Amino acid sequence: MTAPSIVVVDAETPGNVGTIARAMKNFGFSDLKLVNPPELDRDGEAYGFAGQAREDILPNADTVTFDEVVENYHTVGMTATTNEDCRKHTRFPFSTPDELAEDLITVETDTAVLFGREDNGFTNDELERVDQIGSIPASADYSSLNLGQAATVTLYELRDLAMAETQLPDRERERAAQPAIERLHDEFSAFLVAVGHPEVKRSKTERMLRRLVGRAHPTERETSRLTGIFRRATSSLNEE
């Protein structure tokens, strides 16, 4: 699918627009659309907050109307407050950003994620026109997030819709191959025999290590190092 467009509606401060552009750059999004934006001076706050997004995302942002977005995109409106039950449908039901990530990956059409005004978000009329509602779970004591913060959290959760890889190593390829892990278990079993661990307890102890290793997903190097330690320890004990 094509990465969703990001739409900022009636932003009051240029800084929040710059912050959202930077978050877009961080998480692989590129299409920024602005509804009734503030003045974005190239020497001002927006470009100062945008980081590397000042080179492409921010200067290439499109100015659009709310009507244009809802008429041409599958829309998700992000809001801080939702109704508590299904008796009122304006803002209910809603999805959290991680739920949206799973849902939107199946949507084969142009999609837009909308962020509302800093002070009061969207009007009820606007919320009635979007296709889905998203909301970030936050403390009941203080659920309102800064616009830039809300966008950053949301885009992080939606990142798999926009980028294929990150700067981090692929954890699945880092995990040691299963034969190497089985050699570790074999050496541990031999070590238990050599150290005189009670025979009636060996199976339980072996299962304990297997559960521990299963949760840890050790790398090839870690597995090899532990296997070597158990092998040398067993050899030393058998020579005594």
Disulfide bonds with the S-S distance in Angstrom:
none
